[in-house]
Amino acid sequence: MAPLLREVFFTLTFIHVFLHVADCVKVILGDQFIFPVNCEPGESGTLLRVFGHNDISEVATCHSGKWTVKMYKDRMMINSSKIGFNRTVYDDGGVYELKPKDLVQLEVVAAWKVSVVEDETVILPCNFKTTGKAGLIVVWEKNGKPLCVKNRSDGCSGPPDRLSMSTDWFTHGDLSLTVARVQPEDRGDYFCYVQDEHRNHSGNPAAVRLAVREKKAHQVTTPATPVNQTQSCSEQIEPWKTSTLVVGVFLLVAVALLVIRCFWSHFKSGCDFRTFYTLVGSQHTSQPNEATTTV
């Protein structure tokens, strides 16, 4: 009898779940997710995950304001009366029953990470196979709120001077959203999905996490001096002055050394001053009728 009662319980639970419309909540892969339910003192309840008919599992139970985790113990977090995943994996997506009247359909989406400098233009990628499908509507959401809704003929809603989509999106399947003159408030999580003619979601949503970098103040850079720039007269004369000074100092030192050597030789064995006069004769003119003395 017990197996029959269990079968009836699972069947009734499965029917109950899918007769109620579940709130669809999107979360980016790897992010934290907190279930919208509290476990208050004096309350009891069960958090279930519905995989399908005869496949319903207890995730956690609530007794007297305290959660007890049954599944996903390595990733479940309890914060006071709240419970959720500290990081989501792709397989966490599915339907959860929080209380008899609360259902949540969790969608875990891998996201593109895009970074842009403010005042520039950015393209948020999204692609979907549109061939052979009629009545499709593209929906872009930002942080869970509708941002741009577009059908085959109408333009993208929202500020027309900042948001746009390709006019060929229906034939090319490119649902990417272009945001012009990006502002700091544009940062956030964007989700793109398609609704069919019955306004049901079709396919998995795409996600983009947009980061906006602050625009730096314009920096004026002084251009480097060209290699072939013409030098001024003073710049041309200055090296010549330096070279002349160096040569003059060198000659004075040489003459001084020669004089010292001659005097030193004179005291020892005499000095031939003709050598000295030969070196410096060009700077002095001999007096007329002056006798040349040979030592």
C-alpha positions as a Markdown table, in Angstrom:
| # | Residue | x | y | z |
|---|---|---|---|---|
| 1 | Met | 0.0 | 0.0 | 0.0 |
| 2 | Ala | 2.9 | 2.3 | 0.8 |
| 3 | Pro | 4.3 | 2.2 | -2.8 |
| 4 | Leu | 0.8 | 3.1 | -4.1 |
| 5 | Leu | 0.5 | 6.1 | -1.7 |
| 6 | Arg | 4.0 | 7.3 | -2.7 |
| 7 | Glu | 3.0 | 7.0 | -6.4 |
| 8 | Val | -0.1 | 9.0 | -5.8 |
| 9 | Phe | 1.8 | 11.6 | -3.8 |
| 10 | Phe | 4.4 | 12.1 | -6.6 |
| 11 | Thr | 1.7 | 12.3 | -9.3 |
| 12 | Leu | -0.3 | 14.9 | -7.4 |
| 13 | Thr | 2.8 | 16.9 | -6.7 |
| 14 | Phe | 3.9 | 16.8 | -10.4 |
| 15 | Ile | 0.4 | 17.9 | -11.5 |
| 16 | His | 0.3 | 20.6 | -8.9 |
| 17 | Val | 3.7 | 22.0 | -10.0 |
| 18 | Phe | 2.9 | 22.2 | -13.7 |
| 19 | Leu | -0.7 | 23.5 | -13.2 |
| 20 | His | 0.9 | 26.6 | -11.6 |
| 21 | Val | 2.8 | 29.1 | -13.5 |
| 22 | Ala | 6.4 | 29.2 | -12.1 |
| 23 | Asp | 8.2 | 32.5 | -11.8 |
| 24 | Cys | 11.2 | 32.4 | -14.2 |
| 25 | Val | 14.4 | 33.7 | -12.6 |
| 26 | Lys | 17.6 | 34.0 | -14.6 |
| 27 | Val | 21.0 | 33.8 | -13.0 |
| 28 | Ile | 24.5 | 33.9 | -14.6 |
| 29 | Leu | 26.6 | 30.8 | -14.4 |
| 30 | Gly | 28.8 | 30.9 | -11.3 |
| 31 | Asp | 26.8 | 33.7 | -9.5 |
| 32 | Gln | 25.1 | 33.4 | -6.2 |
| 33 | Phe | 21.4 | 32.7 | -6.1 |
| 34 | Ile | 19.1 | 33.1 | -3.1 |
| 35 | Phe | 15.6 | 31.5 | -3.2 |
| 36 | Pro | 12.8 | 33.9 | -2.5 |
| 37 | Val | 11.6 | 32.2 | 0.6 |
| 38 | Asn | 12.1 | 32.6 | 4.4 |
| 39 | Cys | 12.2 | 30.0 | 7.1 |
| 40 | Glu | 10.8 | 32.0 | 10.0 |
| 41 | Pro | 10.5 | 30.8 | 13.6 |
| 42 | Gly | 7.4 | 28.7 | 14.1 |
| 43 | Glu | 7.3 | 27.8 | 10.4 |
| 44 | Ser | 8.0 | 24.5 | 8.6 |
| 45 | Gly | 8.3 | 23.6 | 5.0 |
| 46 | Thr | 10.2 | 21.8 | 2.3 |
| 47 | Leu | 12.3 | 23.0 | -0.6 |
| 48 | Leu | 11.8 | 20.5 | -3.5 |
| 49 | Arg | 13.4 | 20.1 | -6.9 |
| 50 | Val | 11.1 | 18.8 | -9.6 |
| 51 | Phe | 12.9 | 16.8 | -12.2 |
| 52 | Gly | 9.9 | 15.1 | -13.7 |
| 53 | His | 7.1 | 12.6 | -13.0 |
| 54 | Asn | 8.2 | 10.4 | -10.1 |
| 55 | Asp | 11.4 | 12.4 | -9.8 |
| 56 | Ile | 11.0 | 14.9 | -7.0 |
| 57 | Ser | 13.8 | 15.4 | -4.5 |
| 58 | Glu | 14.1 | 17.2 | -1.2 |
| 59 | Val | 16.7 | 20.0 | -1.4 |
| 60 | Ala | 16.2 | 21.3 | 2.2 |
| 61 | Thr | 13.7 | 21.3 | 5.0 |
| 62 | Cys | 12.6 | 24.1 | 7.3 |
| 63 | His | 11.7 | 23.4 | 10.9 |
| 64 | Ser | 11.1 | 26.1 | 13.6 |
| 65 | Gly | 13.0 | 28.7 | 11.7 |
| 66 | Lys | 16.0 | 26.5 | 10.8 |
| 67 | Trp | 17.1 | 25.1 | 7.5 |
| 68 | Thr | 18.5 | 21.6 | 7.1 |
| 69 | Val | 20.2 | 20.9 | 3.8 |
| 70 | Lys | 19.6 | 17.6 | 2.1 |
| 71 | Met | 21.1 | 18.1 | -1.4 |
| 72 | Tyr | 24.0 | 20.2 | -2.8 |
| 73 | Lys | 25.7 | 20.4 | 0.6 |
| 74 | Asp | 28.9 | 21.6 | -0.9 |
| 75 | Arg | 27.2 | 24.6 | -2.5 |
| 76 | Met | 24.2 | 25.5 | -0.4 |
| 77 | Met | 24.4 | 28.5 | 1.9 |
| 78 | Ile | 22.2 | 29.5 | 4.8 |
| 79 | Asn | 22.0 | 33.1 | 5.8 |
| 80 | Ser | 19.6 | 33.6 | 8.7 |
| 81 | Ser | 16.2 | 32.6 | 7.3 |
| 82 | Lys | 17.5 | 32.6 | 3.7 |
| 83 | Ile | 18.8 | 29.6 | 1.7 |
| 84 | Gly | 20.4 | 29.4 | -1.8 |
| 85 | Phe | 23.4 | 28.5 | -3.8 |
| 86 | Asn | 26.7 | 30.2 | -3.1 |
| 87 | Arg | 27.7 | 29.5 | -6.7 |
| 88 | Thr | 25.5 | 28.1 | -9.4 |
| 89 | Val | 26.4 | 25.4 | -11.9 |
| 90 | Tyr | 24.6 | 24.9 | -15.2 |
| 91 | Asp | 22.7 | 21.8 | -14.0 |
| 92 | Asp | 21.1 | 23.9 | -11.2 |
| 93 | Gly | 18.6 | 25.1 | -13.8 |
| 94 | Gly | 15.1 | 23.7 | -13.3 |
| 95 | Val | 11.8 | 23.9 | -11.4 |
| 96 | Tyr | 11.8 | 24.3 | -7.6 |
| 97 | Glu | 8.8 | 24.2 | -5.3 |
| 98 | Leu | 9.4 | 26.4 | -2.2 |
| 99 | Lys | 5.9 | 26.1 | -0.6 |
| 100 | Pro | 2.6 | 24.8 | -1.8 |
| 101 | Lys | 2.0 | 28.1 | -3.6 |
| 102 | Asp | 5.5 | 29.1 | -4.5 |
| 103 | Leu | 7.2 | 27.8 | -7.6 |
| 104 | Val | 10.5 | 29.0 | -9.2 |
| 105 | Gln | 11.9 | 28.1 | -12.6 |
| 106 | Leu | 15.6 | 28.8 | -12.4 |
| 107 | Glu | 17.5 | 29.4 | -15.6 |
| 108 | Val | 21.3 | 29.3 | -15.3 |
| 109 | Val | 22.9 | 31.0 | -18.3 |
| 110 | Ala | 26.6 | 31.3 | -19.4 |
| 111 | Ala | 27.4 | 34.9 | -20.0 |
| 112 | Trp | 29.6 | 36.9 | -22.3 |
| 113 | Lys | 31.8 | 39.4 | -20.4 |
| 114 | Val | 32.1 | 42.7 | -22.2 |
| 115 | Ser | 34.0 | 45.8 | -21.1 |
| 116 | Val | 33.7 | 49.3 | -22.7 |
| 117 | Val | 34.8 | 52.8 | -22.0 |
| 118 | Glu | 32.0 | 55.3 | -21.4 |
| 119 | Asp | 30.8 | 57.4 | -24.3 |
| 120 | Glu | 31.9 | 54.6 | -26.7 |
| 121 | Thr | 29.6 | 52.2 | -28.6 |
| 122 | Val | 29.3 | 48.5 | -27.7 |
| 123 | Ile | 27.6 | 45.5 | -29.2 |
| 124 | Leu | 26.0 | 42.9 | -26.9 |
| 125 | Pro | 26.1 | 39.5 | -28.8 |
| 126 | Cys | 23.0 | 37.3 | -29.2 |
| 127 | Asn | 22.2 | 34.8 | -31.9 |
| 128 | Phe | 19.1 | 32.6 | -32.5 |
| 129 | Lys | 18.0 | 30.3 | -35.3 |
| 130 | Thr | 15.0 | 32.1 | -36.8 |
| 131 | Thr | 14.6 | 30.2 | -40.0 |
| 132 | Gly | 11.1 | 28.7 | -40.5 |
| 133 | Lys | 9.6 | 30.4 | -37.5 |
| 134 | Ala | 6.8 | 33.0 | -37.5 |
| 135 | Gly | 5.7 | 35.6 | -35.0 |
| 136 | Leu | 9.0 | 35.7 | -33.1 |
| 137 | Ile | 9.6 | 38.5 | -30.7 |
| 138 | Val | 13.1 | 39.5 | -29.4 |
| 139 | Val | 13.3 | 40.5 | -25.8 |
| 140 | Trp | 16.3 | 42.1 | -24.1 |
| 141 | Glu | 16.2 | 42.5 | -20.3 |
| 142 | Lys | 18.6 | 44.3 | -18.1 |
| 143 | Asn | 18.8 | 43.3 | -14.4 |
| 144 | Gly | 15.5 | 41.5 | -14.8 |
| 145 | Lys | 13.5 | 44.4 | -16.4 |
| 146 | Pro | 12.5 | 44.6 | -20.0 |
| 147 | Leu | 14.8 | 46.9 | -22.0 |
| 148 | Cys | 14.1 | 46.3 | -25.6 |
| 149 | Val | 11.3 | 44.4 | -27.3 |
| 150 | Lys | 11.3 | 44.0 | -31.0 |
| 151 | Asn | 9.1 | 42.1 | -33.5 |
| 152 | Arg | 9.8 | 41.6 | -37.2 |
| 153 | Ser | 8.6 | 45.0 | -38.3 |
| 154 | Asp | 8.8 | 47.4 | -35.3 |
| 155 | Gly | 11.9 | 49.0 | -34.1 |
| 156 | Cys | 13.6 | 48.4 | -30.8 |
| 157 | Ser | 11.8 | 50.0 | -27.9 |
| 158 | Gly | 13.7 | 52.2 | -25.5 |
| 159 | Pro | 15.7 | 55.3 | -26.2 |
| 160 | Pro | 15.9 | 55.2 | -30.1 |
| 161 | Asp | 19.1 | 57.2 | -30.2 |
| 162 | Arg | 21.0 | 54.7 | -27.9 |
| 163 | Leu | 19.6 | 51.2 | -28.6 |
| 164 | Ser | 19.4 | 49.5 | -31.9 |
| 165 | Met | 19.3 | 46.1 | -33.5 |
| 166 | Ser | 20.1 | 44.9 | -37.0 |
| 167 | Thr | 17.2 | 45.2 | -39.5 |
| 168 | Asp | 18.2 | 41.8 | -40.8 |
| 169 | Trp | 17.9 | 40.0 | -37.5 |
| 170 | Phe | 15.0 | 37.8 | -38.6 |
| 171 | Thr | 16.7 | 36.6 | -41.7 |
| 172 | His | 20.3 | 36.4 | -40.3 |
| 173 | Gly | 19.5 | 35.3 | -36.8 |
| 174 | Asp | 21.7 | 38.1 | -35.3 |
| 175 | Leu | 19.8 | 39.5 | -32.4 |
| 176 | Ser | 22.8 | 41.5 | -31.0 |
| 177 | Leu | 22.0 | 44.8 | -29.3 |
| 178 | Thr | 24.0 | 47.9 | -30.0 |
| 179 | Val | 24.3 | 50.5 | -27.2 |
| 180 | Ala | 25.6 | 53.9 | -28.3 |
| 181 | Arg | 27.3 | 56.5 | -26.1 |
| 182 | Val | 27.6 | 54.0 | -23.2 |
| 183 | Gln | 27.0 | 55.6 | -19.8 |
| 184 | Pro | 28.1 | 54.3 | -16.3 |
| 185 | Glu | 24.5 | 53.4 | -15.5 |
| 186 | Asp | 24.5 | 51.0 | -18.5 |
| 187 | Arg | 26.6 | 48.5 | -16.6 |
| 188 | Gly | 24.8 | 45.3 | -15.5 |
| 189 | Asp | 23.5 | 42.0 | -16.6 |
| 190 | Tyr | 21.7 | 41.7 | -20.0 |
| 191 | Phe | 19.6 | 38.7 | -21.1 |
| 192 | Cys | 18.4 | 38.1 | -24.6 |
| 193 | Tyr | 15.7 | 35.6 | -25.5 |
| 194 | Val | 13.0 | 34.9 | -28.0 |
| 195 | Gln | 9.2 | 34.4 | -27.6 |
| 196 | Asp | 7.2 | 32.4 | -30.0 |
| 197 | Glu | 3.8 | 33.3 | -31.4 |
| 198 | His | 2.2 | 32.1 | -28.2 |
| 199 | Arg | 4.5 | 34.3 | -26.1 |
| 200 | Asn | 6.3 | 31.3 | -24.7 |
| 201 | His | 10.1 | 31.4 | -24.4 |
| 202 | Ser | 11.8 | 29.6 | -27.3 |
| 203 | Gly | 15.3 | 28.2 | -26.7 |
| 204 | Asn | 17.8 | 29.2 | -24.1 |
| 205 | Pro | 18.5 | 32.9 | -23.3 |
| 206 | Ala | 21.8 | 34.6 | -24.0 |
| 207 | Ala | 23.4 | 36.7 | -21.3 |
| 208 | Val | 26.0 | 39.5 | -21.4 |
| 209 | Arg | 27.6 | 41.1 | -18.3 |
| 210 | Leu | 28.6 | 44.6 | -19.3 |
| 211 | Ala | 31.3 | 46.5 | -17.4 |
| 212 | Val | 31.7 | 50.3 | -18.1 |
| 213 | Arg | 35.2 | 51.8 | -17.5 |
| 214 | Glu | 35.5 | 55.4 | -16.6 |
| 215 | Lys | 36.7 | 57.7 | -19.3 |
| 216 | Lys | 40.1 | 59.2 | -18.4 |
| 217 | Ala | 40.8 | 62.9 | -18.8 |
| 218 | His | 42.5 | 63.8 | -22.1 |
| 219 | Gln | 46.3 | 63.9 | -21.6 |
| 220 | Val | 48.3 | 66.3 | -23.8 |
| 221 | Thr | 51.6 | 64.7 | -24.8 |
| 222 | Thr | 54.4 | 66.9 | -26.0 |
| 223 | Pro | 55.7 | 65.5 | -29.3 |
| 224 | Ala | 59.3 | 64.3 | -29.4 |
| 225 | Thr | 61.7 | 66.6 | -31.3 |
| 226 | Pro | 62.2 | 65.3 | -34.8 |
| 227 | Val | 65.6 | 63.9 | -35.6 |
| 228 | Asn | 66.1 | 66.2 | -38.7 |
| 229 | Gln | 65.0 | 69.4 | -36.9 |
| 230 | Thr | 67.1 | 72.4 | -37.9 |
| 231 | Gln | 69.2 | 73.7 | -35.0 |
| 232 | Ser | 69.6 | 77.4 | -34.1 |
| 233 | Cys | 72.8 | 79.3 | -34.5 |
| 234 | Ser | 73.6 | 79.2 | -30.9 |
| 235 | Glu | 73.1 | 75.4 | -30.9 |
| 236 | Gln | 75.5 | 75.1 | -33.9 |
| 237 | Ile | 78.2 | 77.4 | -32.3 |
| 238 | Glu | 78.2 | 75.9 | -28.8 |
| 239 | Pro | 79.8 | 72.5 | -29.8 |
| 240 | Trp | 82.6 | 74.5 | -31.7 |
| 241 | Lys | 83.3 | 76.6 | -28.6 |
| 242 | Thr | 83.6 | 73.5 | -26.4 |
| 243 | Ser | 86.0 | 71.7 | -28.8 |
| 244 | Thr | 88.2 | 74.8 | -29.1 |
| 245 | Leu | 88.4 | 75.1 | -25.3 |
| 246 | Val | 89.4 | 71.5 | -24.9 |
| 247 | Val | 92.2 | 71.8 | -27.6 |
| 248 | Gly | 93.6 | 75.0 | -26.0 |
| 249 | Val | 93.8 | 73.4 | -22.5 |
| 250 | Phe | 95.5 | 70.4 | -24.0 |
| 251 | Leu | 98.2 | 72.6 | -25.7 |
| 252 | Leu | 98.8 | 74.6 | -22.5 |
| 253 | Val | 99.3 | 71.4 | -20.5 |
| 254 | Ala | 101.7 | 70.1 | -23.2 |
| 255 | Val | 103.8 | 73.3 | -23.2 |
| 256 | Ala | 103.9 | 73.4 | -19.4 |
| 257 | Leu | 105.2 | 69.8 | -19.4 |
| 258 | Leu | 107.8 | 70.6 | -22.0 |
| 259 | Val | 109.1 | 73.6 | -20.1 |
| 260 | Ile | 109.4 | 71.6 | -16.9 |
| 261 | Arg | 111.3 | 68.9 | -18.7 |
| 262 | Cys | 113.7 | 71.4 | -20.3 |
| 263 | Phe | 114.5 | 73.1 | -17.0 |
| 264 | Trp | 114.9 | 69.7 | -15.4 |
| 265 | Ser | 117.3 | 68.7 | -18.2 |
| 266 | His | 119.2 | 72.1 | -17.9 |
| 267 | Phe | 120.1 | 71.5 | -14.4 |
| 268 | Lys | 121.3 | 68.0 | -15.2 |
| 269 | Ser | 122.9 | 68.2 | -18.6 |
| 270 | Gly | 121.6 | 71.3 | -20.3 |
| 271 | Cys | 118.5 | 71.9 | -22.3 |
| 272 | Asp | 118.2 | 72.7 | -26.0 |
| 273 | Phe | 115.7 | 75.5 | -26.0 |
| 274 | Arg | 115.5 | 75.4 | -29.8 |
| 275 | Thr | 113.0 | 72.6 | -29.4 |
| 276 | Phe | 111.0 | 74.8 | -27.1 |
| 277 | Tyr | 111.2 | 77.8 | -29.6 |
| 278 | Thr | 110.2 | 75.6 | -32.5 |
| 279 | Leu | 106.9 | 74.6 | -30.7 |
| 280 | Val | 106.0 | 78.1 | -29.5 |
| 281 | Gly | 107.8 | 80.2 | -32.2 |
| 282 | Ser | 104.5 | 80.6 | -34.1 |
| 283 | Gln | 103.1 | 82.6 | -31.2 |
| 284 | His | 106.1 | 84.9 | -30.7 |
| 285 | Thr | 108.1 | 87.0 | -33.2 |
| 286 | Ser | 111.9 | 87.4 | -32.6 |
| 287 | Gln | 113.2 | 91.0 | -32.1 |
| 288 | Pro | 115.4 | 92.5 | -35.0 |
| 289 | Asn | 119.2 | 92.0 | -34.6 |
| 290 | Glu | 118.5 | 89.7 | -31.6 |
| 291 | Ala | 121.3 | 87.2 | -31.3 |
| 292 | Thr | 120.3 | 83.5 | -31.2 |
| 293 | Thr | 121.9 | 81.9 | -28.2 |
| 294 | Thr | 122.7 | 78.3 | -28.2 |
| 295 | Val | 123.2 | 76.5 | -25.0 |
